[in-house]
Amino acid sequence: MMARPLSLDLRQRVADASARGMTVRAAALRFGISAATAVRIGQRERSGRGLAPAKMGAMSNPCCGGAAADEVHRRLAAKPDWTVRALAADLKAAGIDVSHDTVWRFLRREGKTRRIFGAGCCA
């Protein structure tokens, strides 16, 4: 079963109960949520950030886009037998801050396999 955010209605009821003086633990027990969740709902309400749930899901390609992607392609065209770690180190030396995992995921999305970018890529 996948996690999903609590409904806005439930969040509002928890915040209202907390504002009326109910303890966090009592509100959590009453509405069937954890005490930590009830605390976070109360904190969001008091800080004025609203009760709407935050966006869920993974980030999309955090760094290897645009100029960074062009640099990876340029380096692979010049020397096709890079290891992932060596390629990431070379990019870092050039001022592009990436981890070897980020480079690996980028290359996998590009359809490159370990045969294309050399032995030792998983070291």
C-alpha positions in Angstrom: 0.0 0.0 0.0 1.4 3.4 -1.0 1.6 6.3 1.4 -0.7 9.2 0.8 -1.1 12.5 2.5 -3.9 13.0 5.1 -7.0 14.7 3.9 -7.2 18.5 4.4 -10.4 17.9 6.3 -8.6 15.6 8.8 -5.8 18.1 9.1 -8.2 20.9 9.8 -10.0 18.8 12.5 -6.7 18.0 14.2 -5.6 21.7 14.1 -9.0 22.8 15.5 -8.9 20.3 18.3 -5.4 21.4 19.2 -6.4 25.1 19.1 -9.3 24.3 21.5 -6.9 23.0 24.1 -6.8 19.3 23.4 -3.4 17.8 24.0 -1.4 16.5 21.0 -1.6 12.9 22.2 -5.3 13.1 22.8 -5.9 14.5 19.4 -3.7 11.9 17.8 -5.6 9.1 19.6 -9.0 10.6 18.7 -8.2 10.9 15.0 -6.1 7.8 14.6 -2.8 9.4 13.7 0.6 9.5 15.3 1.5 12.0 17.9 4.4 13.3 15.7 1.9 13.9 12.9 -0.4 15.8 15.2 2.6 17.9 16.4 3.6 18.7 12.8 0.0 19.7 11.9 -0.1 22.0 14.9 3.2 23.6 14.0 2.2 24.2 10.4 -1.1 25.8 11.6 0.7 28.1 14.2 3.4 29.1 11.7 0.9 30.2 9.1 2.1 27.8 6.4 -1.3 26.3 5.9 -2.4 22.8 6.2 -2.3 21.7 2.6 0.0 18.6 2.1 3.4 19.1 0.4 4.1 17.6 -3.0 5.0 13.9 -2.9 7.3 12.1 -5.2 10.9 11.9 -6.3 12.8 14.8 -7.7 13.3 14.9 -11.4 16.9 14.8 -12.6 18.4 17.2 -10.0 21.7 18.0 -11.7 22.6 16.4 -15.0 20.7 18.6 -17.3 21.6 21.4 -19.6 25.3 22.3 -19.4 26.2 19.3 -17.1 24.6 16.9 -19.6 26.5 18.5 -22.5 29.8 18.1 -20.5 29.1 14.4 -19.9 28.3 13.9 -23.6 31.4 15.8 -24.6 33.7 13.8 -22.3 32.2 10.5 -23.5 32.7 11.5 -27.1 36.3 12.3 -26.5 37.0 9.2 -24.3 34.3 6.5 -24.4 35.9 4.2 -21.8 35.4 6.3 -18.6 34.4 4.7 -15.4 31.5 6.3 -13.7 33.7 7.4 -10.7 36.4 8.8 -12.9 33.9 10.7 -15.0 32.2 12.1 -11.8 35.7 13.1 -10.5 36.6 14.8 -13.8 33.3 16.7 -13.7 33.9 17.8 -10.1 37.4 19.0 -11.1 35.7 21.1 -13.8 33.4 22.7 -11.2 30.3 20.6 -11.8 29.4 19.1 -8.4 28.0 15.6 -9.0 28.2 12.3 -7.3 29.0 9.1 -9.1 25.5 7.9 -8.3 24.0 10.9 -10.2 26.3 10.3 -13.1 25.3 6.6 -13.1 21.6 7.4 -13.1 22.0 10.0 -15.8 23.8 7.5 -18.0 21.2 4.8 -17.4 18.5 7.2 -18.4 20.5 8.0 -21.5 20.4 4.3 -22.4 24.1 3.7 -21.8 25.1 0.4 -20.3 28.2 -0.6 -18.4 29.7 -2.0 -21.6 29.6 1.4 -23.2 31.4 3.3 -20.5 34.0 0.8 -19.5 34.9 -1.8 -17.0 35.1 -1.0 -13.3 32.1 1.3 -13.5 30.6 -0.3 -10.4 33.7 -0.1 -8.2 
